[in-house]
Amino acid sequence: MPFYIETPALLQALAERGYAEPTAVQSAVLEPEAEARDLLVSAQTGSGKTVAYGLAFAATILDDDHLPPAAAPLALVIAPTRELALQVHAELSWLYAHAGVRVVACVGGMDPRREQRALAAGCHIVVGTPGRLQDHLNRRALDLSALRVAVLDEADEMLDLGFREELDAILGAAPAERRTLLFSATIAREIAALARQYQRDALRIDTQQRNQPHADIEYRGIRIAVDEIEHGLVNLLRFHDRGPCLVFCATREAVRRLFGSLQERGFAAVALSGELSQTERNAALQSLRDGRARVCIATDVAARGLDLPNLDLVIHADLPTDKATLLHRSGRTGRAGRKGLCLLLVPSPRRRRAEALLASAGIKAIWDDPPSAEAIRAGDQARLLADPLLTEAPLDDDIALAGELLAAHAPQAVAAALIRLYRARLPAPEDITVQPAEAPRPARARFGNDPDGQERDGRDMVWFRAAIGRQGRADPKWLLPLLCRIGGLTRRDIGAIRIFDRETKFEIAADCAGTFAAALDAGASPDLAIEPADAAPATQPGRPPARPGFRPAGRGGFKPGAKPRARPDTRPDADADGAQAKKPWDKPRDKPREKVAGKVAGKAAFKAGAKPHANPYAKPHAKPGAKPGAKPGAKPRAKPDA
């Protein structure tokens, strides 16, 4: 289906770029019902949204296919990140190149004075980030009085980044009769509220199925030990040698560490994080597009808006924090109809969290182990045999030099030298410990109550010791997660935990003990000294045995210096008839009658004339005929005899 637009300049630009048929979102915004209306569009990443809204507002800024002189901007595009804003600027520049449209970018990290001069010289379209656009508004360098259309690209991301105040200031300075086009990956409650505030009778366009992952992306979960994440990443990059790759980390420090490590190993890598200047970030992306770099290690700042057409592989070195981050990271691949591969490095302690994350996104992942060194070398051999250098027609100079080499050396020696040269440029693969597949969970261990034997739930156990005890406030509540994180273990791999005064001994499953010890040798626990224990603890470190002169003081044990409360029983437990004998400390069930009678006898005697039902505990100085409880000296109020 061709593009149904009436602007020859735009049709020519699309043809030059190879756009033969519009995507789903591009067709939707070009429908007659969407003409001259506000639009609320939900579309997945890589669906051609930039070209879509560029075509959608063409009729709004062009007067009868003629462009007015460049002055105050007619269209404004707001993007959440610098990379996305610069990408939109590049897309709109070629789309409107034959129409003579001037497009100006205003993003953070660039020279603001140069942007002010470009705005003062006049333009038709401004693309920028919220912070820089508001800064130009405050300095009166940006005039929005003639604005005809405003576009909010990746509106959900702008709200997540806290740009609501900036959006209010920018859109509040624009004319009320403008068109407002709002594009978002999802239409959440906050986006719907934003649309109600700034749009009028907006047309809702939803070109993707809700809660459905990208159909062109294959997801795989890679089981890996905690201390071998970097080795697993190296082997994945070596095994999937298929063009540029994007590796996501959670922090800037992780980006710096992985970037330095991969460069030392010989990978052509670049880094992308918020601490870099905009010039450095642009250079990193350009080297990735040009092929000078193959691997880009980035934080989530690169998860939005990056358009790398040849990107076929995304690796999550650190698990995403939520479903949205997972989909936005992974959406950098599988774009424009291409197939993509997404790999998640999942340490053993985080397997459950990864499964829950994938399930929340509706993704069915294939679980696998990282490629071994043998598999990588086999792939290198296959790629060498299929290398285009061996099939291309040689030049005359090459033929002459090849003849001289064969004359001086045997053919096998020449081929072996070629193989060594080929392997020398490749980073060496790493040896990986194969992680066990998920197994049924055994019965739960009870801390400190396992027997002294070396077997638990059918698995052999090995003892380790940590240099912290009760005096250091050791507690299984934080020791257990710490051990899992250090050694890449799960709860079922840890047996009894026994806490003493100055140390703690614990069991590790024998099949995991080697990996755990290797993690300790690699410095996985710098703040807590842990080492293998010679044998199981000799005694149970729970409540100490009872000693004379001590009595229990609650669950905490025994209170020193407390007097014993021994109650010796000198009588037999039962009498001759079999009835249970009473013990001296047994409390009587009923009060003795003589005790009650004694209380009555101890009271003052009643005087003559007192009513028989009077309170027996009335005060002795009450006058005759006075009601119980009457005040002393009060006159009796005798009832007359009828």
Secondary structure as UniProt FT lines:
FT   HELIX           8..16
FT   TURN            17..18
FT   HELIX           24..29
FT   HELIX           32..34
FT   TURN            35..36
FT   STRAND          39..42
FT   TURN            45..46
FT   HELIX           49..56
FT   HELIX           58..61
FT   TURN            64..65
FT   STRAND          75..78
FT   HELIX           82..95
FT   HELIX           97..99
FT   STRAND          103..106
FT   TURN            108..109
FT   HELIX           112..121
FT   STRAND          125..128
FT   HELIX           130..138
FT   TURN            139..140
FT   TURN            145..146
FT   STRAND          149..152
FT   TURN            153..154
FT   HELIX           155..160
FT   TURN            161..162
FT   HELIX           164..172
FT   TURN            176..177
FT   STRAND          179..184
FT   HELIX           189..198
FT   STRAND          203..206
FT   TURN            210..211
FT   TURN            215..216
FT   STRAND          217..224
FT   HELIX           226..228
FT   HELIX           229..239
FT   STRAND          245..248
FT   HELIX           252..265
FT   STRAND          269..272
FT   TURN            274..275
FT   HELIX           278..290
FT   STRAND          295..298
FT   HELIX           300..302
FT   TURN            309..310
FT   STRAND          313..316
FT   HELIX           323..330
FT   TURN            331..332
FT   TURN            336..337
FT   STRAND          340..347
FT   HELIX           348..350
FT   HELIX           351..360
FT   TURN            361..362
FT   STRAND          366..368
FT   HELIX           373..385
FT   HELIX           388..391
FT   HELIX           396..408
FT   HELIX           411..424
FT   TURN            447..448
FT   STRAND          455..456
FT   TURN            457..458
FT   STRAND          459..466
FT   HELIX           470..472
FT   HELIX           476..487
FT   HELIX           491..493
FT   STRAND          494..499
FT   STRAND          504..509
FT   HELIX           510..521
FT   TURN            522..523
FT   STRAND          530..532
FT   TURN            548..549
FT   HELIX           554..556
FT   TURN            560..561
FT   TURN            576..577
FT   TURN            584..585
FT   HELIX           593..601
FT   TURN            608..609
FT   TURN            612..613
FT   TURN            616..617
FT   TURN            620..621
FT   TURN            624..625
FT   TURN            628..629
FT   TURN            632..633
//
